[in-house]
Amino acid sequence: MEHNEVYEYFPVGISRAYRGHIVDTRRVDYIDMMSAWGSNILGYGYRRVAKAVAAQISKYANVGMVGPEWHRLNEMVLRLVPCAEAIHLVKNGSAATTSAVRLARHVTGRDKVVFRGYHGVQDWYMASINCPGVPSSHYPEIVRISTLDVDSVRQIFATYPDQIACLIIDPMVWPIPNQATMSAVRDIVHEQGALLAFDEVVSGFRVAIGGAQEFWGVLPDLACYGKCIANGLPISMLVGKAQWMERVPSINYGLTFSLEAVSIVAAVETIDEIVNRRVCLDLAEKGRFLKEAYSKLCHARGIESALVGHDCRPELHFGLANRGDAEYLKNIVIHELGRRRVCTYGTFNLSYGHMYEDIKAVCRALECALDRVEAVKAERSRPQPT
C-alpha cells in the first residue's frame, strides 16, 4: 500500500467527531470503529459527560487533594468491580499496569513478570520487544506466555521457580480461556507465591461492568482499568485487594495529576451511564449482529475468516496456516473498509454512540471488502506464465 493511498482512504486530520463518527478536514464522514483506541465508549461529545466536565472545570481542575468527586468514584468502583477493595488513580493504562507490576514485585520480593498481551509503553513491558532505549538488563525479567492454559502456566513457574512476581494478562487476547481454565490458573499462581493481575484497561466496563473478572467469576489480586472509564478523558486506575493496595504508598507511584478532578468527574458520569443504560449489553448485541453478518458473508464465499473475541469488541481473524497470507488478507479488508469510510485497525471497538444504521453500513463495507479478498485469492491461484 502506497503512502498516498493511506491518506486517500483514511482521515486526513480531524475537524470534529460525533457519536461513533469522525469527520476529517476534507469534510469526509467516517464510521469510527477505532473509537479512540476504545476510550470512546458512549460517543464523542456525549452530552451528560460534557456538561459535567464544563461544570467542574469552572470550579477547579487540579488542586492535588482529594475532593468530593474522588469519594463518589471510589464508592462507585468498590461497589461495581469485584476485586476492588481500594483504588489508586493514575492517568493512563501504562501507568496503571506499571504500578501493578511494581507493587507485585514489592510484595513478593521477586523480579520476573510473566505476561500475555500488550501492557503499555513503560520500560518493564517494552523490554519484551527489545525496544530501543530500554536497558538490556530489563530483558531477562519479562517473560511471554503465548497460550494461557494450565500446562503452560505450570511449565513457566517450573522454569523460573521462586522468581516470578506476577502473571499479568490482557483478558481480550484471542483465544480467550474459559472460566474453569482461569480459575485453575489463579490457583497455580497463588500456589507459587505470585500475584495474578488482570490488565482490564480494554475489557473493563466493556465485557461486563466489572470487566473480565466479572465475566469469568475469577478474582485477581490486582486489576488495571482505563480507556473508556471517562469516555476519552485521561484517567486510569489500579484496584485490588486491601492487603496489597495498602502497600501502594511505599512504591512511590504518586503523580501530580492523579487527583485531577475534571477527569474524575467524567469517570463518575461515564460509569453511571454505562450502568444505567446497560451499555455492555448494547455493545454485545451490536457485536453479535456484526459477527453473524460477517460469518454469513465469509461462508457464502468460502473464505476462512471470522470476527473473533468478545462480542463487545470483535476482532478480524483469518484462519490460515500461513501467518503472512493471513496478515495480507486482513490488511486488504482494512484498506477496503477505509475506502468505504469505515475506520478500523482490524478490531471493532463498538460504542454506545454507534447506531444500527452504522453497523449495517459496516456490514455492507465488509461485503465489498470480501469481494476484493475473493478476487485477490483467485488472481493469486491462477497459474503464472512461464
C-alpha positions as CSV (number, residue, x, y, z in Angstrom):
1,M,0.0,0.0,0.0
2,E,1.5,3.3,-1.0
3,H,1.7,6.1,1.5
4,N,-0.6,8.4,-0.5
5,E,-3.3,5.6,-0.6
6,V,-3.4,5.6,3.1
7,Y,-4.2,9.3,3.0
8,E,-6.7,8.9,0.3
9,Y,-8.8,6.3,2.2
10,F,-8.3,7.3,5.8
11,P,-8.9,10.6,7.6
12,V,-6.6,13.5,6.9
13,G,-6.7,15.4,10.2
14,I,-9.8,15.6,12.3
15,S,-12.2,18.6,12.2
16,R,-14.8,17.2,14.5
17,A,-16.3,14.0,15.9
18,Y,-19.8,13.0,17.0
19,R,-21.4,9.8,18.4
20,G,-19.4,7.0,16.6
21,H,-18.2,9.1,13.7
22,I,-15.2,11.3,12.9
23,V,-15.1,14.0,10.2
24,D,-11.8,14.9,8.7
25,T,-10.5,18.2,7.3
26,R,-11.9,17.3,3.9
27,R,-15.3,17.0,5.5
28,V,-15.4,13.3,4.8
29,D,-17.5,11.5,7.4
30,Y,-16.2,8.1,8.6
31,I,-17.8,5.5,10.8
32,D,-15.1,5.2,13.5
33,M,-14.5,1.6,14.7
34,M,-11.3,2.6,16.3
35,S,-13.1,4.7,18.9
36,A,-10.0,6.5,20.1
37,W,-8.4,3.0,20.8
38,G,-11.5,2.1,22.7
39,S,-11.9,5.1,25.0
40,N,-14.9,6.4,23.2
41,I,-17.5,4.1,24.7
42,L,-20.5,6.4,25.0
43,G,-20.0,8.5,21.9
44,Y,-18.0,11.6,21.1
45,G,-19.3,14.8,22.7
46,Y,-21.7,12.8,25.0
47,R,-23.9,15.4,26.5
48,R,-24.1,14.3,30.1
49,V,-20.3,13.9,30.4
50,A,-19.6,17.2,28.6
51,K,-22.0,19.1,30.9
52,A,-20.4,17.6,34.0
53,V,-16.9,18.4,32.7
54,A,-17.8,22.0,31.9
55,A,-19.3,22.5,35.4
56,Q,-16.3,21.0,37.2
57,I,-13.6,22.9,35.2
58,S,-15.3,26.2,36.3
59,K,-14.6,25.1,39.9
60,Y,-11.1,23.6,39.8
61,A,-9.2,21.1,37.7
62,N,-6.3,20.0,39.9
63,V,-5.6,21.1,43.5
64,G,-3.6,18.0,44.4
65,M,-6.0,16.9,47.1
66,V,-9.0,14.6,47.4
67,G,-12.3,16.2,46.6
68,P,-15.9,15.0,46.7
69,E,-15.7,13.7,43.2
70,W,-12.9,11.3,44.3
71,H,-15.2,9.9,47.0
72,R,-18.0,9.4,44.5
73,L,-15.7,7.5,42.2
74,N,-14.2,5.4,45.0
75,E,-17.6,4.4,46.3
76,M,-18.8,3.5,42.7
77,V,-15.7,1.4,41.8
78,L,-15.7,-0.5,45.1
79,R,-19.3,-1.4,44.6
80,L,-19.0,-2.4,40.9
81,V,-15.6,-4.0,40.5
82,P,-15.5,-7.5,42.2
83,C,-11.8,-7.4,43.3
84,A,-11.7,-3.7,44.2
85,E,-11.2,-3.1,47.9
86,A,-9.2,0.1,47.3
87,I,-8.3,2.3,44.3
88,H,-5.2,4.2,43.2
89,L,-5.7,6.7,40.4
90,V,-3.2,7.4,37.6
91,K,-3.5,9.0,34.1
92,N,-3.2,6.2,31.6
93,G,-3.1,2.4,31.2
94,S,0.7,2.2,31.0
95,A,0.9,3.9,34.5
96,A,-1.8,1.5,35.9
97,T,0.0,-1.7,34.7
98,T,3.3,-0.3,35.8
99,S,2.0,0.4,39.3
100,A,0.6,-3.1,39.4
101,V,3.9,-4.7,38.4
102,R,5.9,-2.5,40.8
103,L,3.5,-3.4,43.6
104,A,3.7,-7.1,42.8
105,R,7.5,-7.0,42.8
106,H,7.5,-5.2,46.1
107,V,5.1,-7.6,48.0
108,T,6.7,-10.8,46.6
109,G,10.3,-9.7,46.7
110,R,10.7,-11.2,43.2
111,D,11.6,-9.6,39.8
112,K,10.3,-11.6,36.9
113,V,7.0,-10.8,35.3
114,V,5.0,-13.2,33.1
115,F,2.7,-11.5,30.6
116,R,0.1,-12.2,27.9
117,G,-0.9,-9.3,25.7
118,Y,0.1,-5.6,25.4
119,H,0.6,-3.7,28.6
120,G,1.8,-0.3,27.7
121,V,4.9,1.8,26.9
122,Q,6.9,1.6,30.2
123,D,10.3,0.0,30.3
124,W,9.3,-3.1,32.2
125,Y,7.0,-4.2,29.3
126,M,8.9,-2.7,26.4
127,A,11.8,-4.9,27.3
128,S,9.7,-7.7,25.8
129,I,10.3,-6.3,22.3
130,N,13.9,-5.2,22.8
131,C,12.8,-1.6,22.5
132,P,15.5,0.9,21.7
133,G,16.4,2.9,24.8
134,V,15.3,0.2,27.3
135,P,18.3,-1.2,29.3
136,S,19.2,-4.7,28.3
137,S,19.2,-5.6,32.0
138,H,15.4,-5.5,31.8
139,Y,15.2,-8.2,29.2
140,P,15.5,-11.3,31.3
141,E,12.9,-10.1,33.8
142,I,10.0,-10.1,31.3
143,V,8.6,-13.5,30.1
144,R,5.9,-14.0,27.5
145,I,3.3,-16.8,27.9
146,S,1.8,-17.4,24.4
147,T,-1.0,-19.8,25.4
148,L,-3.0,-19.3,28.6
149,D,-3.7,-22.9,29.7
150,V,-2.9,-24.9,32.8
151,D,0.0,-26.8,31.5
152,S,1.7,-23.7,30.1
153,V,1.4,-21.8,33.3
154,R,2.7,-24.8,35.4
155,Q,5.6,-25.1,33.0
156,I,6.6,-21.4,33.2
157,F,6.6,-21.5,37.0
158,A,8.7,-24.7,36.9
159,T,11.2,-22.9,34.6
160,Y,11.5,-20.0,37.0
161,P,11.0,-21.3,40.5
162,D,10.5,-18.7,43.2
163,Q,11.4,-15.9,40.7
164,I,8.0,-14.8,39.3
165,A,6.4,-11.8,41.0
166,C,3.1,-11.9,38.9
167,L,1.3,-13.1,35.9
168,I,-0.4,-10.2,34.2
169,I,-2.8,-10.8,31.3
170,D,-5.0,-8.9,28.9
171,P,-8.3,-10.8,29.0
172,M,-9.2,-9.7,25.5
173,V,-6.3,-11.6,23.8
174,W,-7.6,-14.4,21.5
175,P,-8.1,-17.3,22.1
176,I,-10.0,-16.4,25.3
177,P,-9.7,-19.0,28.1
178,N,-12.9,-20.3,29.8
179,Q,-13.9,-19.9,33.4
180,A,-12.5,-23.3,34.6
181,T,-9.1,-22.6,33.0
182,M,-8.9,-19.1,34.6
183,S,-9.9,-20.5,38.0
184,A,-7.1,-23.1,37.7
185,V,-4.6,-20.6,36.5
186,R,-5.4,-18.3,39.5
187,D,-4.8,-21.3,41.9
188,I,-1.5,-22.2,40.3
189,V,-0.3,-18.6,40.6
190,H,-1.2,-18.4,44.2
191,E,0.3,-21.8,45.0
192,Q,3.6,-20.5,43.6
193,G,3.5,-17.4,45.8
194,A,2.9,-14.9,43.0
195,L,0.1,-12.4,42.3
196,L,-2.4,-12.5,39.5
197,A,-3.1,-9.2,37.8
198,F,-5.7,-8.5,35.1
199,D,-5.0,-5.7,32.7
200,E,-8.6,-4.7,32.3
201,V,-7.7,-1.4,30.5
202,V,-9.7,-2.6,27.5
203,S,-12.0,-5.2,28.9
204,G,-13.2,-3.2,32.0
205,F,-16.7,-1.7,31.7
206,R,-16.9,-3.2,28.3
207,V,-17.0,-7.0,28.5
208,A,-19.1,-6.5,31.7
209,I,-19.4,-3.7,34.3
210,G,-16.7,-5.2,36.4
211,G,-14.7,-6.4,33.4
212,A,-13.4,-9.9,32.6
213,Q,-13.2,-10.8,36.3
214,E,-17.0,-10.5,36.5
215,F,-17.3,-12.4,33.2
216,W,-15.1,-15.2,34.4
217,G,-16.2,-15.1,38.1
218,V,-12.4,-15.2,38.9
219,L,-11.0,-12.5,41.2
220,P,-7.4,-11.3,40.5
221,D,-5.2,-9.8,43.2
222,L,-4.8,-6.6,41.2
223,A,-6.6,-5.1,38.2
224,C,-6.0,-2.2,35.9
225,Y,-8.7,0.0,34.4
226,G,-8.6,2.8,31.9
227,K,-9.5,3.6,28.3
228,C,-13.3,4.0,28.5
229,I,-13.9,4.9,32.1
230,A,-14.1,8.6,31.4
231,N,-15.2,8.5,27.8
232,G,-12.0,9.8,26.5
233,L,-10.6,11.9,29.3
234,P,-7.2,10.8,30.8
235,I,-7.7,8.7,33.9
236,S,-6.9,5.1,34.8
237,M,-6.7,3.2,38.0
238,L,-5.2,0.3,39.8
239,V,-7.6,-1.6,42.1
240,G,-7.2,-4.7,44.2
241,K,-7.3,-6.5,47.5
242,A,-6.8,-4.3,50.5
243,Q,-3.8,-6.4,51.8
244,W,-1.9,-5.4,48.7
245,M,-3.3,-2.0,48.0
246,E,-2.4,-0.7,51.5
247,R,1.2,-1.0,50.4
248,V,0.8,1.3,47.4
249,P,2.2,4.3,49.2
250,S,5.5,2.5,49.7
251,I,6.1,2.1,45.9
252,N,6.1,5.9,45.4
253,Y,3.8,5.9,42.4
254,G,2.1,9.2,43.0
255,L,1.5,11.6,40.2
256,T,0.9,15.4,40.2
257,F,-2.3,14.9,38.3
258,S,-3.6,11.7,40.0
259,L,-6.4,13.6,41.7
260,E,-7.2,15.9,38.7
261,A,-10.9,16.5,39.2
262,V,-12.2,17.1,35.7
263,S,-11.3,13.5,34.5
264,I,-12.6,12.1,37.8
265,V,-16.0,13.8,37.3
266,A,-16.0,12.5,33.7
267,A,-15.4,9.0,35.0
268,V,-18.2,9.2,37.6
269,E,-20.7,10.3,34.9
270,T,-19.4,7.8,32.3
271,I,-19.6,4.8,34.6
272,D,-23.0,5.8,35.8
273,E,-24.2,6.0,32.2
274,I,-22.6,2.6,31.4
275,V,-24.5,1.0,34.3
276,N,-27.9,2.7,33.9
277,R,-28.1,2.4,30.1
278,R,-26.8,-1.2,30.1
279,V,-24.1,-0.2,27.7
280,C,-22.2,-3.5,28.0
281,L,-25.3,-5.4,26.7
282,D,-25.8,-2.8,23.9
283,L,-22.2,-3.3,22.7
284,A,-22.5,-7.1,22.8
285,E,-25.8,-7.1,20.8
286,K,-24.2,-4.9,18.1
287,G,-21.1,-7.1,18.1
288,R,-23.2,-10.3,17.7
289,F,-25.0,-8.7,14.8
290,L,-21.7,-7.8,13.1
291,K,-20.2,-11.2,13.8
292,E,-23.2,-13.1,12.4
293,A,-23.4,-11.0,9.3
294,Y,-19.7,-11.4,8.6
295,S,-19.9,-15.1,9.2
296,K,-22.6,-15.4,6.5
297,L,-20.6,-13.3,4.1
298,C,-17.5,-15.5,4.5
299,H,-19.4,-18.7,4.3
300,A,-21.0,-17.7,1.0
301,R,-17.6,-17.1,-0.5
302,G,-15.7,-20.0,1.1
303,I,-13.3,-17.6,2.9
304,E,-11.7,-18.8,6.1
305,S,-12.2,-15.7,8.2
306,A,-14.3,-14.7,11.3
307,L,-14.8,-11.9,13.7
308,V,-13.5,-13.4,17.0
309,G,-13.2,-12.4,20.6
310,H,-15.8,-10.9,22.9
311,D,-19.0,-9.7,21.2
312,C,-18.4,-6.1,22.5
313,R,-15.1,-5.9,20.6
314,P,-14.9,-8.2,17.6
315,E,-11.5,-8.7,16.0
316,L,-10.8,-9.7,12.4
317,H,-9.1,-13.1,12.0
318,F,-8.1,-15.1,9.0
319,G,-7.8,-18.9,9.8
320,L,-4.8,-19.5,7.5
321,A,-1.8,-21.6,8.4
322,N,0.5,-19.1,6.7
323,R,0.6,-16.0,9.0
324,G,1.9,-13.8,6.2
325,D,-1.0,-14.6,4.0
326,A,-3.4,-14.0,6.9
327,E,-2.0,-10.6,7.6
328,Y,-2.0,-9.7,3.9
329,L,-5.7,-10.5,3.6
330,K,-6.5,-8.8,6.8
331,N,-4.8,-5.6,5.5
332,I,-6.8,-5.8,2.3
333,V,-10.0,-5.8,4.3
334,I,-8.8,-2.9,6.5
335,H,-7.9,-0.9,3.3
336,E,-11.1,-1.7,1.6
337,L,-13.1,-0.6,4.6
338,G,-11.2,2.6,4.7
339,R,-12.1,3.3,1.1
340,R,-15.8,2.9,2.1
341,R,-15.4,5.3,5.0
342,V,-15.0,2.8,7.9
343,C,-12.0,3.3,10.1
344,T,-10.6,0.2,11.9
345,Y,-7.2,-1.4,12.5
346,G,-8.8,-4.8,12.4
347,T,-10.6,-4.5,15.7
348,F,-14.1,-3.1,16.0
349,N,-14.3,-1.0,19.2
350,L,-18.0,-0.6,19.3
351,S,-19.5,2.3,21.2
352,Y,-23.0,3.2,22.5
353,G,-22.8,6.1,20.0
354,H,-22.9,3.7,17.1
355,M,-26.4,3.4,15.6
356,Y,-27.7,0.2,14.0
357,E,-27.6,2.2,10.7
358,D,-23.8,2.4,11.3
359,I,-23.5,-1.3,12.0
360,K,-25.4,-2.1,8.8
361,A,-23.2,0.2,6.8
362,V,-20.1,-1.5,8.2
363,C,-21.6,-4.9,7.1
364,R,-22.1,-3.5,3.5
365,A,-18.5,-2.3,3.6
366,L,-17.3,-5.7,4.7
367,E,-19.2,-7.4,1.9
368,C,-17.3,-5.2,-0.6
369,A,-14.0,-5.9,1.2
370,L,-14.6,-9.7,1.0
371,D,-15.4,-9.3,-2.7
372,R,-11.9,-7.8,-3.1
373,V,-10.4,-10.6,-1.0
374,E,-12.1,-13.2,-3.2
375,A,-10.7,-11.5,-6.3
376,V,-7.2,-11.4,-4.9
377,K,-7.3,-15.0,-3.9
378,A,-8.5,-16.0,-7.4
379,E,-5.8,-14.0,-9.0
380,R,-3.1,-15.5,-6.8
381,S,-4.3,-19.0,-7.5
382,R,-4.0,-18.6,-11.3
383,P,-1.1,-20.4,-12.9
384,Q,1.7,-18.0,-13.6
385,P,3.1,-17.8,-17.2
386,T,6.5,-19.5,-17.5
